[in-house]
Amino acid sequence: MNEAMSLRPSTVEDASAIRSLIREAYSKWVPVIGREPLPMTADYEEAVKKHRIDLLYLDGKLVALIEMLPKADHLLIENVAVSPVFQGRGLGRKLLTHAEQVAASLGLSVIKLYTNKLFTENLRLYQKLGYAVDQEEEFRGGFVVHMSKPVKV
């Protein structure tokens, strides 16, 4: 199967599609943590204006995205979401590699991200891709795991 893949920056017009994809991608975590994960409750009209959200399309269909915030000394990955139908195909990895290229292009030598400690498959993926655990922090009755990875600039 040879699908046409494209990646583009989001615009304000994409906010509704972004919200739909995120709600779909994160819904599996609601029973795990007993509430909607924060990305499901975010204001994407605002996020599109303030953050860099790059959209991944396969054959013209939005299937994944990555939300990034350049900081003074690192690139923060706020969100990686892949449509459940397309999970397990390496799209999350592709987006994380894209983030490394974005960080390097901005002269940032570190990428940081965080995830819920109960999102074990995410933690495994991030560690497999070279992210190290920096700290755990209590949050809303659970724990957030902060991770980072050096990037070649």
OpenMM code with the backbone's topology and positions (N, CA, C; nanometers):
from openmm import Vec3, app, unit

residues = "MET ASN GLU ALA MET SER LEU ARG PRO SER THR VAL GLU ASP ALA SER ALA ILE ARG SER LEU ILE ARG GLU ALA TYR SER LYS TRP VAL PRO VAL ILE GLY ARG GLU PRO LEU PRO MET THR ALA ASP TYR GLU GLU ALA VAL LYS LYS HIS ARG ILE ASP LEU LEU TYR LEU ASP GLY LYS LEU VAL ALA LEU ILE GLU MET LEU PRO LYS ALA ASP HIS LEU LEU ILE GLU ASN VAL ALA VAL SER PRO VAL PHE GLN GLY ARG GLY LEU GLY ARG LYS LEU LEU THR HIS ALA GLU GLN VAL ALA ALA SER LEU GLY LEU SER VAL ILE LYS LEU TYR THR ASN LYS LEU PHE THR GLU ASN LEU ARG LEU TYR GLN LYS LEU GLY TYR ALA VAL ASP GLN GLU GLU GLU PHE ARG GLY GLY PHE VAL VAL HIS MET SER LYS PRO VAL LYS VAL".split()
positions = [
    Vec3(0.0847, -0.1171, 0.0000),
    Vec3(0.0000, 0.0000, 0.0000),
    Vec3(0.0894, 0.1235, 0.0000),
    Vec3(0.0783, 0.2047, -0.1021),
    Vec3(0.1627, 0.3222, -0.1172),
    Vec3(0.0768, 0.4478, -0.1083),
    Vec3(0.0683, 0.5033, 0.0115),
    Vec3(-0.0166, 0.6196, 0.0323),
    Vec3(0.0651, 0.7470, 0.0190),
    Vec3(0.0015, 0.8509, -0.0322),
    Vec3(0.0663, 0.9814, -0.0409),
    Vec3(0.0630, 1.0459, 0.0969),
    Vec3(0.1827, 1.0786, 0.1485),
    Vec3(0.1932, 1.1389, 0.2808),
    Vec3(0.2357, 1.2836, 0.2647),
    Vec3(0.1721, 1.3718, 0.3421),
    Vec3(0.2130, 1.5118, 0.3407),
    Vec3(0.2031, 1.5686, 0.4817),
    Vec3(0.2847, 1.6689, 0.5078),
    Vec3(0.2899, 1.7338, 0.6378),
    Vec3(0.2828, 1.8834, 0.6124),
    Vec3(0.1940, 1.9514, 0.6858),
    Vec3(0.1837, 2.0960, 0.6672),
    Vec3(0.1496, 2.1638, 0.7991),
    Vec3(0.1859, 2.2917, 0.8108),
    Vec3(0.1491, 2.3673, 0.9305),
    Vec3(-0.0019, 2.3900, 0.9333),
    Vec3(-0.0573, 2.3962, 1.0528),
    Vec3(-0.2010, 2.4203, 1.0661),
    Vec3(-0.2324, 2.5690, 1.0524),
    Vec3(-0.3584, 2.5958, 1.0275),
    Vec3(-0.4103, 2.7328, 1.0245),
    Vec3(-0.5332, 2.7365, 1.1160),
    Vec3(-0.5850, 2.8538, 1.1405),
    Vec3(-0.7032, 2.8687, 1.2258),
    Vec3(-0.8191, 2.7853, 1.1714),
    Vec3(-0.8274, 2.7730, 1.0402),
    Vec3(-0.9358, 2.6954, 0.9791),
    Vec3(-0.9291, 2.5470, 1.0157),
    Vec3(-0.8134, 2.5013, 1.0637),
    Vec3(-0.7960, 2.3594, 1.0983),
    Vec3(-0.8391, 2.3264, 1.2408),
    Vec3(-0.8745, 2.4260, 1.3209),
    Vec3(-0.9001, 2.4040, 1.4642),
    Vec3(-1.0047, 2.2948, 1.4897),
    Vec3(-1.1119, 2.2938, 1.4159),
    Vec3(-1.2175, 2.1945, 1.4370),
    Vec3(-1.1674, 2.0534, 1.4045),
    Vec3(-1.0948, 2.0386, 1.2940),
    Vec3(-1.0402, 1.9072, 1.2558),
    Vec3(-0.9363, 1.8603, 1.3587),
    Vec3(-0.8571, 1.9541, 1.4103),
    Vec3(-0.7579, 1.9207, 1.5136),
    Vec3(-0.8295, 1.8690, 1.6379),
    Vec3(-0.9313, 1.9416, 1.6821),
    Vec3(-1.0068, 1.9007, 1.8011),
    Vec3(-1.0663, 1.7606, 1.7813),
    Vec3(-1.1230, 1.7357, 1.6656),
    Vec3(-1.1839, 1.6038, 1.6377),
    Vec3(-1.0798, 1.4924, 1.6435),
    Vec3(-0.9657, 1.5142, 1.5792),
    Vec3(-0.8600, 1.4124, 1.5794),
    Vec3(-0.8113, 1.3863, 1.7215),
    Vec3(-0.7914, 1.4915, 1.7991),
    Vec3(-0.7408, 1.4746, 1.9358),
    Vec3(-0.8430, 1.4016, 2.0224),
    Vec3(-0.9686, 1.4367, 2.0107),
    Vec3(-1.0717, 1.3678, 2.0903),
    Vec3(-1.0750, 1.2186, 2.0550),
    Vec3(-1.0605, 1.1884, 1.9269),
    Vec3(-1.0593, 1.0490, 1.8811),
    Vec3(-0.9354, 0.9757, 1.9347),
    Vec3(-0.8198, 1.0398, 1.9227),
    Vec3(-0.6939, 0.9753, 1.9613),
    Vec3(-0.6816, 0.9550, 2.1121),
    Vec3(-0.7325, 1.0493, 2.1904),
    Vec3(-0.7157, 1.0426, 2.3360),
    Vec3(-0.8298, 0.9735, 2.4087),
    Vec3(-0.9385, 0.9416, 2.3405),
    Vec3(-1.0549, 0.8853, 2.4089),
    Vec3(-1.0229, 0.7538, 2.4803),
    Vec3(-0.9269, 0.6775, 2.4287),
    Vec3(-0.8934, 0.5493, 2.4919),
    Vec3(-0.8343, 0.5674, 2.6311),
    Vec3(-0.7848, 0.6887, 2.6615),
    Vec3(-0.7214, 0.7126, 2.7916),
    Vec3(-0.8213, 0.7532, 2.8990),
    Vec3(-0.9425, 0.7922, 2.8618),
    Vec3(-1.0407, 0.8376, 2.9610),
    Vec3(-1.0649, 0.7313, 3.0680),
    Vec3(-1.0919, 0.6043, 3.0307),
    Vec3(-1.1127, 0.5042, 3.1359),
    Vec3(-0.9860, 0.4743, 3.2169),
    Vec3(-0.8700, 0.4968, 3.1588),
    Vec3(-0.7433, 0.4684, 3.2277),
    Vec3(-0.7192, 0.5683, 3.3408),
    Vec3(-0.7487, 0.6975, 3.3158),
    Vec3(-0.7198, 0.7990, 3.4171),
    Vec3(-0.8459, 0.8557, 3.4836),
    Vec3(-0.9629, 0.8153, 3.4347),
    Vec3(-1.0869, 0.8567, 3.4989),
    Vec3(-1.1321, 0.9982, 3.4659),
    Vec3(-1.0768, 1.0561, 3.3635),
    Vec3(-1.1165, 1.1907, 3.3195),
    Vec3(-1.0635, 1.2100, 3.1776),
    Vec3(-1.1045, 1.3190, 3.1147),
    Vec3(-1.0500, 1.3500, 2.9829),
    Vec3(-0.9084, 1.4030, 2.9993),
    Vec3(-0.8117, 1.3504, 2.9246),
    Vec3(-0.6774, 1.4082, 2.9271),
    Vec3(-0.6826, 1.5543, 2.8816),
    Vec3(-0.5909, 1.6350, 2.9309),
    Vec3(-0.5914, 1.7783, 2.9013),
    Vec3(-0.6031, 1.8120, 2.7529),
    Vec3(-0.5361, 1.7396, 2.6615),
    Vec3(-0.5506, 1.7752, 2.5201),
    Vec3(-0.6959, 1.7704, 2.4710),
    Vec3(-0.7792, 1.6909, 2.5349),
    Vec3(-0.9187, 1.6808, 2.4920),
    Vec3(-0.9983, 1.8050, 2.5314),
    Vec3(-0.9453, 1.8858, 2.6232),
    Vec3(-1.0192, 2.0016, 2.6726),
    Vec3(-0.9576, 2.1341, 2.6276),
    Vec3(-0.8525, 2.1297, 2.5499),
    Vec3(-0.7816, 2.2517, 2.5086),
    Vec3(-0.8615, 2.3322, 2.4064),
    Vec3(-0.8300, 2.4599, 2.3988),
    Vec3(-0.8902, 2.5524, 2.3028),
    Vec3(-0.7998, 2.5569, 2.1793),
    Vec3(-0.8385, 2.4873, 2.0744),
    Vec3(-0.7505, 2.4771, 1.9577),
    Vec3(-0.7568, 2.5995, 1.8667),
    Vec3(-0.8611, 2.6819, 1.8796),
    Vec3(-0.8586, 2.8094, 1.8070),
    Vec3(-0.7410, 2.8932, 1.8579),
    Vec3(-0.7195, 2.8922, 1.9902),
    Vec3(-0.6072, 2.9654, 2.0509),
    Vec3(-0.4745, 2.8934, 2.0262),
    Vec3(-0.4743, 2.7624, 2.0433),
    Vec3(-0.3496, 2.6858, 2.0284),
    Vec3(-0.2908, 2.7030, 1.8885),
    Vec3(-0.3750, 2.7032, 1.7864),
    Vec3(-0.3264, 2.7184, 1.6486),
    Vec3(-0.2552, 2.8529, 1.6312),
    Vec3(-0.3022, 2.9545, 1.7020),
    Vec3(-0.2404, 3.0868, 1.6917),
    Vec3(-0.1094, 3.0963, 1.7695),
    Vec3(-0.0994, 3.0248, 1.8823),
    Vec3(0.0142, 3.0413, 1.9736),
    Vec3(0.1205, 2.9321, 1.9623),
    Vec3(0.0835, 2.8169, 1.9103),
    Vec3(0.1746, 2.7024, 1.9030),
    Vec3(0.1956, 2.6634, 1.7571),
    Vec3(0.2966, 2.5840, 1.7345),
    Vec3(0.3171, 2.5270, 1.6010),
    Vec3(0.2528, 2.3887, 1.6009),
    Vec3(0.1486, 2.3733, 1.5223),
    Vec3(0.0820, 2.2433, 1.5093),
    Vec3(0.0966, 2.2003, 1.3642),
    Vec3(0.1707, 2.0927, 1.3437),
    Vec3(0.1910, 2.0400, 1.2091),
    Vec3(0.1012, 1.9182, 1.1898),
    Vec3(0.0354, 1.9144, 1.0752),
    Vec3(-0.0655, 1.8134, 1.0448),
    Vec3(-0.0122, 1.7126, 0.9438),
    Vec3(-0.0333, 1.5857, 0.9722),
    Vec3(0.0111, 1.4779, 0.8840),
    Vec3(-0.1107, 1.4190, 0.8134),
    Vec3(-0.1027, 1.4173, 0.6801),
    Vec3(-0.2110, 1.3651, 0.5968),
    Vec3(-0.1633, 1.2410, 0.5225),
    Vec3(-0.2527, 1.1444, 0.5091),
    Vec3(-0.2322, 1.0299, 0.4206),
    Vec3(-0.3442, 1.0339, 0.3181),
    Vec3(-0.3071, 1.0373, 0.1924),
    Vec3(-0.4052, 1.0443, 0.0837),
    Vec3(-0.5111, 1.1519, 0.1099),
    Vec3(-0.4651, 1.2679, 0.1579),
    Vec3(-0.5540, 1.3810, 0.1781),
    Vec3(-0.6364, 1.3782, 0.3056),
    Vec3(-0.6207, 1.2746, 0.3884),
    Vec3(-0.6979, 1.2635, 0.5129),
    Vec3(-0.6072, 1.2948, 0.6318),
    Vec3(-0.6537, 1.3840, 0.7215),
    Vec3(-0.5794, 1.4157, 0.8431),
    Vec3(-0.5778, 1.2926, 0.9330),
    Vec3(-0.4564, 1.2416, 0.9618),
    Vec3(-0.4454, 1.1197, 1.0425),
    Vec3(-0.3607, 1.1373, 1.1671),
    Vec3(-0.2829, 1.2470, 1.1749),
    Vec3(-0.1961, 1.2654, 1.2910),
    Vec3(-0.1515, 1.4110, 1.2982),
    Vec3(-0.1047, 1.4492, 1.4167),
    Vec3(-0.0528, 1.5852, 1.4333),
    Vec3(0.0486, 1.5898, 1.5460),
    Vec3(0.1282, 1.6960, 1.5447),
    Vec3(0.2199, 1.7238, 1.6539),
    Vec3(0.2115, 1.8717, 1.6855),
    Vec3(0.1998, 1.9016, 1.8147),
    Vec3(0.1894, 2.0398, 1.8639),
    Vec3(0.3177, 2.0717, 1.9392),
    Vec3(0.3844, 2.1786, 1.8957),
    Vec3(0.5151, 2.2138, 1.9515),
    Vec3(0.5185, 2.3594, 1.9952),
    Vec3(0.5970, 2.3862, 2.0995),
    Vec3(0.6170, 2.5223, 2.1485),
    Vec3(0.7664, 2.5470, 2.1606),
    Vec3(0.8223, 2.6312, 2.0759),
    Vec3(0.9632, 2.6674, 2.0923),
    Vec3(0.9798, 2.7516, 2.2187),
    Vec3(1.0733, 2.7127, 2.3038),
    Vec3(1.1070, 2.7865, 2.4253),
    Vec3(1.2484, 2.8407, 2.4077),
    Vec3(1.2966, 2.9152, 2.5062),
    Vec3(1.4294, 2.9774, 2.4951),
    Vec3(1.5396, 2.8729, 2.4782),
    Vec3(1.5291, 2.7603, 2.5520),
    Vec3(1.6393, 2.6633, 2.5499),
    Vec3(1.5978, 2.5225, 2.5086),
    Vec3(1.4731, 2.5039, 2.4659),
    Vec3(1.4285, 2.3715, 2.4217),
    Vec3(1.3014, 2.3843, 2.3385),
    Vec3(1.2674, 2.2748, 2.2715),
    Vec3(1.1396, 2.2643, 2.2013),
    Vec3(1.0508, 2.1750, 2.2867),
    Vec3(0.9345, 2.2256, 2.3257),
    Vec3(0.8401, 2.1476, 2.4030),
    Vec3(0.7391, 2.0843, 2.3088),
    Vec3(0.7267, 1.9525, 2.3174),
    Vec3(0.6202, 1.8831, 2.2452),
    Vec3(0.5012, 1.8787, 2.3390),
    Vec3(0.3997, 1.9515, 2.3031),
    Vec3(0.2792, 1.9623, 2.3848),
    Vec3(0.1859, 1.8443, 2.3598),
    Vec3(0.1904, 1.7900, 2.2376),
    Vec3(0.0883, 1.6940, 2.2010),
    Vec3(0.1302, 1.6177, 2.0749),
    Vec3(0.1143, 1.4885, 2.0788),
    Vec3(0.1259, 1.4046, 1.9591),
    Vec3(-0.0017, 1.3217, 1.9552),
    Vec3(-0.0724, 1.3287, 1.8451),
    Vec3(-0.1976, 1.2530, 1.8343),
    Vec3(-0.2029, 1.1824, 1.6994),
    Vec3(-0.2390, 1.0534, 1.7041),
    Vec3(-0.2543, 0.9734, 1.5825),
    Vec3(-0.3926, 0.9089, 1.5881),
    Vec3(-0.4656, 0.9209, 1.4804),
    Vec3(-0.5974, 0.8587, 1.4725),
    Vec3(-0.5849, 0.7097, 1.5057),
    Vec3(-0.6734, 0.6563, 1.5911),
    Vec3(-0.6629, 0.5156, 1.6304),
    Vec3(-0.6525, 0.4189, 1.5130),
    Vec3(-0.7214, 0.4471, 1.4046),
    Vec3(-0.7183, 0.3598, 1.2865),
    Vec3(-0.5777, 0.3536, 1.2272),
    Vec3(-0.4982, 0.4576, 1.2484),
    Vec3(-0.3651, 0.4661, 1.1880),
    Vec3(-0.2527, 0.4443, 1.2891),
    Vec3(-0.2859, 0.4111, 1.4135),
    Vec3(-0.1821, 0.3858, 1.5134),
    Vec3(-0.1096, 0.2554, 1.4817),
    Vec3(0.0164, 0.2488, 1.5256),
    Vec3(0.0964, 0.1287, 1.5028),
    Vec3(0.1622, 0.1256, 1.3664),
    Vec3(0.1581, 0.2372, 1.2947),
    Vec3(0.2170, 0.2422, 1.1604),
    Vec3(0.3399, 0.3332, 1.1538),
    Vec3(0.3879, 0.3773, 1.2701),
    Vec3(0.5087, 0.4586, 1.2729),
    Vec3(0.4858, 0.6075, 1.2526),
    Vec3(0.3602, 0.6511, 1.2513),
    Vec3(0.3328, 0.7925, 1.2263),
    Vec3(0.3742, 0.8798, 1.3453),
    Vec3(0.3534, 0.8312, 1.4664),
    Vec3(0.3990, 0.9044, 1.5850),
    Vec3(0.5499, 0.9215, 1.5833),
    Vec3(0.6208, 0.8141, 1.5493),
    Vec3(0.7674, 0.8216, 1.5379),
    Vec3(0.8084, 0.9234, 1.4321),
    Vec3(0.7385, 0.9209, 1.3198),
    Vec3(0.7693, 1.0141, 1.2109),
    Vec3(0.7523, 1.1589, 1.2600),
    Vec3(0.6466, 1.1839, 1.3366),
    Vec3(0.6235, 1.3182, 1.3884),
    Vec3(0.7288, 1.3575, 1.4920),
    Vec3(0.7719, 1.2631, 1.5735),
    Vec3(0.8759, 1.2930, 1.6724),
    Vec3(1.0100, 1.3219, 1.6028),
    Vec3(1.0389, 1.2514, 1.4946),
    Vec3(1.1590, 1.2803, 1.4151),
    Vec3(1.1474, 1.4190, 1.3524),
    Vec3(1.0283, 1.4518, 1.3060),
    Vec3(1.0024, 1.5855, 1.2507),
    Vec3(1.0305, 1.6919, 1.3573),
    Vec3(0.9883, 1.6669, 1.4807),
    Vec3(1.0127, 1.7626, 1.5895),
    Vec3(1.1621, 1.7819, 1.6128),
    Vec3(1.2400, 1.6754, 1.6004),
    Vec3(1.3856, 1.6880, 1.6149),
    Vec3(1.4418, 1.7794, 1.5063),
    Vec3(1.3907, 1.7664, 1.3851),
    Vec3(1.4357, 1.8522, 1.2753),
    Vec3(1.3948, 1.9972, 1.2999),
    Vec3(1.2740, 2.0176, 1.3530),
    Vec3(1.2282, 2.1529, 1.3863),
    Vec3(1.3184, 2.2125, 1.4937),
    Vec3(1.3464, 2.1360, 1.5996),
    Vec3(1.4325, 2.1850, 1.7078),
    Vec3(1.5692, 2.2243, 1.6528),
    Vec3(1.6285, 2.1372, 1.5729),
    Vec3(1.7610, 2.1660, 1.5157),
    Vec3(1.7568, 2.2915, 1.4292),
    Vec3(1.6501, 2.3068, 1.3501),
    Vec3(1.6403, 2.4239, 1.2619),
    Vec3(1.6269, 2.5534, 1.3414),
    Vec3(1.5780, 2.5421, 1.4642),
    Vec3(1.5632, 2.6593, 1.5512),
    Vec3(1.6855, 2.6793, 1.6419),
    Vec3(1.7852, 2.5902, 1.6270),
    Vec3(1.9050, 2.5998, 1.7096),
    Vec3(1.8840, 2.5513, 1.8522),
    Vec3(1.7810, 2.4691, 1.8730),
    Vec3(1.7505, 2.4170, 2.0064),
    Vec3(1.8060, 2.2756, 2.0188),
    Vec3(1.8847, 2.2508, 2.1234),
    Vec3(1.9544, 2.1226, 2.1355),
    Vec3(1.8826, 2.0228, 2.2260),
    Vec3(1.7633, 2.0574, 2.2739),
    Vec3(1.6878, 1.9671, 2.3615),
    Vec3(1.5400, 1.9715, 2.3230),
    Vec3(1.4789, 1.8539, 2.3266),
    Vec3(1.3336, 1.8421, 2.3122),
    Vec3(1.2819, 1.7922, 2.4457),
    Vec3(1.1730, 1.8512, 2.4906),
    Vec3(1.1081, 1.8060, 2.6132),
    Vec3(0.9634, 1.7700, 2.5818),
    Vec3(0.9113, 1.6773, 2.6578),
    Vec3(0.7706, 1.6406, 2.6488),
    Vec3(0.7279, 1.5866, 2.7830),
    Vec3(0.6001, 1.5653, 2.7977),
    Vec3(0.5487, 1.5050, 2.9201),
    Vec3(0.4282, 1.4199, 2.8851),
    Vec3(0.4027, 1.3216, 2.9700),
    Vec3(0.2894, 1.2329, 2.9485),
    Vec3(0.2429, 1.1803, 3.0828),
    Vec3(0.1233, 1.1286, 3.0856),
    Vec3(0.0699, 1.0687, 3.2070),
    Vec3(0.1433, 0.9368, 3.2330),
    Vec3(0.1767, 0.9140, 3.3584),
    Vec3(0.2491, 0.7909, 3.3949),
    Vec3(0.1708, 0.6648, 3.3576),
    Vec3(0.0382, 0.6741, 3.3522),
    Vec3(-0.0440, 0.5577, 3.3178),
    Vec3(-0.0497, 0.5315, 3.1670),
    Vec3(0.0014, 0.6232, 3.0864),
    Vec3(0.0053, 0.6037, 2.9409),
    Vec3(0.1299, 0.5224, 2.9068),
    Vec3(0.1314, 0.3971, 2.9521),
    Vec3(0.2529, 0.3159, 2.9462),
    Vec3(0.3049, 0.2943, 2.8041),
    Vec3(0.2163, 0.2807, 2.7054),
    Vec3(0.2662, 0.2594, 2.5688),
    Vec3(0.3374, 0.3846, 2.5180),
    Vec3(0.2923, 0.5028, 2.5595),
    Vec3(0.3624, 0.6264, 2.5220),
    Vec3(0.5002, 0.6310, 2.5866),
    Vec3(0.5055, 0.5986, 2.7166),
    Vec3(0.6345, 0.5993, 2.7868),
    Vec3(0.7338, 0.5042, 2.7203),
    Vec3(0.6876, 0.3857, 2.6850),
    Vec3(0.7764, 0.2876, 2.6181),
    Vec3(0.8279, 0.3429, 2.4858),
    Vec3(0.7391, 0.4016, 2.4066),
    Vec3(0.7798, 0.4568, 2.2770),
    Vec3(0.8834, 0.5674, 2.2973),
    Vec3(0.8555, 0.6617, 2.3866),
    Vec3(0.9481, 0.7734, 2.4070),
    Vec3(1.0849, 0.7226, 2.4531),
    Vec3(1.0869, 0.6269, 2.5449),
    Vec3(1.2148, 0.5741, 2.5916),
    Vec3(1.2875, 0.4998, 2.4797),
    Vec3(1.2149, 0.4264, 2.3996),
    Vec3(1.2750, 0.3549, 2.2864),
    Vec3(1.3376, 0.4531, 2.1871),
    Vec3(1.2796, 0.5730, 2.1768),
    Vec3(1.3294, 0.6748, 2.0835),
    Vec3(1.4361, 0.7649, 2.1457),
    Vec3(1.4793, 0.7323, 2.2679),
    Vec3(1.5912, 0.8045, 2.3277),
    Vec3(1.5554, 0.9117, 2.4287),
    Vec3(1.4293, 0.9221, 2.4653),
    Vec3(1.3900, 1.0187, 2.5678),
    Vec3(1.4185, 0.9604, 2.7050),
    Vec3(1.4707, 1.0436, 2.7943),
    Vec3(1.5000, 1.0030, 2.9312),
    Vec3(1.4010, 1.0691, 3.0260),
    Vec3(1.3693, 0.9999, 3.1336),
    Vec3(1.2804, 1.0564, 3.2356),
    Vec3(1.3589, 1.1578, 3.3182),
    Vec3(1.3079, 1.2803, 3.3259),
    Vec3(1.3709, 1.3861, 3.4051),
    Vec3(1.3109, 1.3938, 3.5445),
    Vec3(1.1800, 1.3813, 3.5517),
    Vec3(1.1124, 1.3859, 3.6819),
    Vec3(0.9688, 1.3403, 3.6681),
    Vec3(0.9117, 1.3048, 3.7819),
    Vec3(0.7690, 1.2761, 3.7888),
    Vec3(0.7076, 1.3797, 3.8814),
    Vec3(0.5868, 1.4223, 3.8472),
    Vec3(0.5210, 1.5283, 3.9223),
    Vec3(0.3758, 1.4875, 3.9456),
    Vec3(0.3290, 1.5057, 4.0688),
    Vec3(0.1903, 1.4740, 4.0987),
    Vec3(0.0985, 1.5728, 4.0268),
    Vec3(-0.0100, 1.5195, 3.9695),
    Vec3(-0.1031, 1.6045, 3.8950),
    Vec3(-0.2401, 1.5402, 3.8949),
    Vec3(-0.3391, 1.6097, 3.9483),
    Vec3(-0.4784, 1.5641, 3.9475),
    Vec3(-0.4960, 1.4202, 3.9927),
    Vec3(-0.4293, 1.3831, 4.0988),
    Vec3(-0.4431, 1.2487, 4.1536),
    Vec3(-0.3587, 1.1439, 4.0837),
    Vec3(-0.2818, 1.1838, 3.9857),
    Vec3(-0.1926, 1.0908, 3.9164),
    Vec3(-0.0537, 1.1505, 3.9082),
    Vec3(0.0213, 1.1067, 3.8101),
    Vec3(0.1574, 1.1572, 3.7925),
    Vec3(0.1857, 1.1897, 3.6468),
    Vec3(0.2528, 1.3003, 3.6263),
    Vec3(0.3015, 1.3411, 3.4954),
    Vec3(0.4498, 1.3046, 3.4907),
    Vec3(0.4918, 1.2435, 3.3823),
    Vec3(0.6322, 1.2096, 3.3623),
    Vec3(0.6904, 1.3092, 3.2625),
    Vec3(0.7915, 1.3845, 3.3076),
    Vec3(0.8612, 1.4810, 3.2221),
    Vec3(0.9827, 1.4111, 3.1625),
    Vec3(1.0010, 1.4247, 3.0306),
    Vec3(1.1086, 1.3556, 2.9612),
    Vec3(1.1809, 1.4540, 2.8701),
    Vec3(1.3040, 1.4206, 2.8342),
    Vec3(1.3787, 1.5054, 2.7410),
    Vec3(1.4733, 1.4200, 2.6584),
    Vec3(1.5169, 1.4818, 2.5491),
    Vec3(1.6098, 1.4148, 2.4584),
    Vec3(1.6999, 1.5210, 2.3961),
    Vec3(1.8312, 1.4967, 2.3956),
    Vec3(1.9202, 1.5905, 2.3259),
    Vec3(1.9040, 1.5765, 2.1739),
    Vec3(1.9235, 1.6877, 2.1054),
    Vec3(1.9108, 1.6905, 1.9593),
    Vec3(2.0390, 1.7513, 1.9029),
    Vec3(2.0875, 1.6959, 1.7946),
    Vec3(2.2049, 1.7547, 1.7270),
    Vec3(2.1619, 1.8773, 1.6506),
    Vec3(2.2278, 1.9896, 1.6798),
    Vec3(2.1937, 2.1153, 1.6141),
    Vec3(2.2841, 2.1350, 1.4940),
] * unit.nanometer
topology = app.Topology()
chain = topology.addChain("A")
for resn in residues:
    res = topology.addResidue(resn, chain)
    for name in ("N", "CA", "C"):
        topology.addAtom(name, app.Element.getBySymbol(name[0]), res)
